[in-house]
Amino acid sequence: MIKTFAMVLLVVASLSATADEGSLAGVLMDDADGCMTGPVAQFGRYVGDWNIADQRLSQDGKVWSPGNGARWNFTCVGGGIAVQDFWMPNGPDGGPPPSVGTNLRIYDATRESWDIAWTATGSPGFTHISARQNAAGDIVMHWVAPEQNPPRRITFFTPTSEGWDWLLEMSFDDGENWTEVYKIKATPRK
């Protein structure tokens, strides 16, 4: 399974890196319609280009501080076979970003959940994440490998016409309780 994700991630990344108008890759990467219906629409609804305002909780758990912000671009791959995104944080004081990353999100209809491959600058490989849409319509993600200590979960909240929210939480008691540690507010880029 992990080798399959790595291979798919490399193929999609190489397609997107070489995409231009008129090329096969350009055609595969430009059609978002396939990501707007059925279960793929769970992440398809985030397809677009987003400005990110972020906040991080201090180590003592008392103060929220604004981050440097980011740009997060979601695209439909292959007319609906996957949703890929590109995370591009702003660097401190307008400098270069410390790290960039990409997720490849593939829906598994047999399990009714998502398998997600994440990799970023400086990562030793990729991270496997699983996600499922909850009854409220939000998408909740959990790390599969490598195992995280402390455990973490991410929630993508249902988007509105004004954008969407995202939340990273950690559990310091093996999943009994969750502490918010990082939040994002996404708004459409104009």
C-alpha positions as CSV (number, residue, x, y, z in Angstrom):
1,M,0.0,0.0,0.0
2,I,2.7,2.5,1.0
3,K,4.7,1.8,-2.2
4,T,1.5,2.3,-4.3
5,F,1.0,5.7,-2.7
6,A,4.6,6.8,-3.2
7,M,4.3,5.8,-6.9
8,V,1.0,7.6,-7.5
9,L,2.4,10.7,-5.7
10,L,5.5,10.7,-7.9
11,V,3.4,10.2,-11.1
12,V,1.0,13.0,-10.2
13,A,3.7,15.3,-9.1
14,S,5.6,14.7,-12.4
15,L,2.4,15.3,-14.4
16,S,1.7,18.5,-12.7
17,A,5.2,19.7,-13.0
18,T,5.1,19.2,-16.8
19,A,1.6,20.3,-17.4
20,D,1.1,22.9,-20.1
21,E,-1.7,23.9,-22.4
22,G,-2.4,21.2,-25.0
23,S,-0.4,18.5,-23.3
24,L,-2.0,15.3,-21.9
25,A,-1.0,16.4,-18.4
26,G,-2.6,19.8,-18.9
27,V,-5.9,18.2,-19.9
28,L,-5.8,15.8,-16.9
29,M,-5.1,18.6,-14.5
30,D,-7.5,21.2,-15.7
31,D,-10.9,19.4,-15.5
32,A,-12.4,19.7,-12.0
33,D,-15.9,18.4,-12.9
34,G,-15.0,14.8,-11.9
35,C,-14.2,16.0,-8.4
36,M,-17.5,17.8,-7.9
37,T,-19.8,14.7,-7.8
38,G,-20.1,11.6,-5.7
39,P,-17.8,10.9,-2.7
40,V,-14.8,12.6,-4.4
41,A,-16.7,15.9,-3.9
42,Q,-15.9,15.6,-0.1
43,F,-12.5,17.0,-0.9
44,G,-13.4,18.3,-4.4
45,R,-15.4,21.2,-2.7
46,Y,-12.0,22.6,-1.6
47,V,-10.7,22.8,-5.2
48,G,-9.4,26.3,-5.7
49,D,-6.7,28.7,-4.7
50,W,-6.8,29.9,-1.1
51,N,-5.2,32.5,1.1
52,I,-4.5,31.1,4.5
53,A,-4.5,33.0,7.9
54,D,-3.1,30.7,10.6
55,Q,-2.7,30.8,14.4
56,R,-0.6,28.6,16.7
57,L,-1.1,27.9,20.4
58,S,1.9,28.7,22.6
59,Q,3.8,25.9,24.4
60,D,2.2,26.9,27.7
61,G,-1.3,26.5,26.1
62,K,-2.4,30.0,27.0
63,V,-1.8,32.3,24.0
64,W,-2.8,32.1,20.3
65,S,-0.3,33.8,18.0
66,P,-0.8,34.6,14.3
67,G,1.4,32.7,11.8
68,N,3.0,33.9,8.6
69,G,0.0,32.8,6.5
70,A,0.2,30.6,3.3
71,R,-1.3,29.9,-0.1
72,W,-3.0,26.5,-0.5
73,N,-4.0,25.4,-3.9
74,F,-6.3,22.3,-4.5
75,T,-6.7,20.8,-7.9
76,C,-8.6,17.9,-9.4
77,V,-6.5,15.1,-10.9
78,G,-7.4,13.0,-13.8
79,G,-11.0,14.1,-14.0
80,G,-11.8,12.8,-10.5
81,I,-9.3,10.1,-9.6
82,A,-7.8,12.2,-6.8
83,V,-7.6,15.6,-5.3
84,Q,-4.1,17.1,-5.0
85,D,-3.1,20.1,-3.1
86,F,0.0,22.3,-2.8
87,W,0.8,23.9,0.5
88,M,3.0,27.0,0.1
89,P,3.6,28.9,3.4
90,N,4.8,32.4,3.5
91,G,8.3,32.8,4.8
92,P,9.1,35.0,7.8
93,D,9.3,38.7,7.1
94,G,8.3,38.0,3.4
95,G,11.3,35.7,2.9
96,P,11.3,32.3,1.2
97,P,9.1,29.6,2.7
98,P,10.7,27.3,5.2
99,S,9.0,24.3,3.6
100,V,6.4,23.5,0.9
101,G,4.4,20.3,0.6
102,T,1.8,18.4,-1.3
103,N,-1.1,16.0,-0.4
104,L,-2.6,13.4,-2.8
105,R,-6.1,12.4,-1.7
106,I,-7.6,9.2,-3.1
107,Y,-11.1,8.0,-2.1
108,D,-11.4,4.3,-1.3
109,A,-15.1,3.4,-2.1
110,T,-14.8,-0.1,-0.4
111,R,-13.9,1.5,2.9
112,E,-15.8,4.8,2.3
113,S,-12.7,6.7,3.4
114,W,-9.7,8.6,2.1
115,D,-6.1,7.6,1.8
116,I,-3.8,10.6,1.8
117,A,-0.1,10.8,1.0
118,W,1.6,13.9,2.4
119,T,5.2,14.9,1.8
120,A,7.0,18.2,2.3
121,T,10.4,19.8,2.1
122,G,12.7,18.2,4.6
123,S,10.5,15.2,5.2
124,P,12.3,11.8,5.2
125,G,9.6,10.3,3.0
126,F,5.8,10.6,3.0
127,T,3.1,10.4,5.7
128,H,0.1,8.2,5.2
129,I,-3.1,9.7,6.6
130,S,-6.7,8.3,6.6
131,A,-9.8,10.5,6.6
132,R,-13.6,10.1,6.7
133,Q,-16.4,12.5,6.4
134,N,-18.5,12.7,9.7
135,A,-22.2,13.2,10.1
136,A,-21.8,17.0,10.2
137,G,-20.1,17.0,6.7
138,D,-16.7,17.8,8.1
139,I,-13.6,15.6,7.1
140,V,-11.6,14.2,10.0
141,M,-8.1,13.0,9.3
142,H,-5.9,10.7,11.4
143,W,-2.2,9.7,10.9
144,V,-1.6,6.1,9.9
145,A,2.2,6.1,9.4
146,P,4.5,7.1,10.7
147,E,2.8,6.9,14.1
148,Q,2.6,10.3,15.8
149,N,3.4,10.9,19.4
150,P,1.3,12.6,20.7
151,P,-1.6,11.4,18.5
152,R,-3.0,14.1,16.1
153,R,-6.1,14.7,14.1
154,I,-7.0,17.3,11.6
155,T,-10.5,18.5,10.8
156,F,-11.5,20.2,7.5
157,F,-14.8,22.1,8.2
158,T,-17.5,22.3,5.7
159,P,-16.8,25.2,3.3
160,T,-19.1,28.2,2.8
161,S,-19.1,30.9,0.1
162,E,-16.6,32.8,2.3
163,G,-14.1,30.0,2.8
164,W,-13.5,27.3,5.3
165,D,-11.7,26.5,8.6
166,W,-9.2,23.8,9.4
167,L,-8.0,22.6,12.8
168,L,-5.1,20.5,14.1
169,E,-5.5,18.9,17.5
170,M,-3.3,16.8,19.7
171,S,-4.2,14.3,22.4
172,F,-2.0,14.0,25.5
173,D,-4.0,11.2,27.0
174,D,-4.2,8.6,24.2
175,G,-7.3,10.1,22.5
176,E,-9.5,10.7,25.5
177,N,-9.3,14.5,25.1
178,W,-8.1,16.7,22.3
179,T,-6.3,20.1,22.5
180,E,-6.4,22.6,19.6
181,V,-2.9,23.6,18.7
182,Y,-3.0,25.1,15.2
183,K,-5.9,26.7,13.2
184,I,-6.4,27.9,9.7
185,K,-8.9,30.2,8.0
186,A,-9.0,29.8,4.2
187,T,-10.5,32.6,2.0
188,P,-10.6,32.6,-1.8
189,R,-7.7,34.3,-3.6
190,K,-8.9,37.1,-5.7
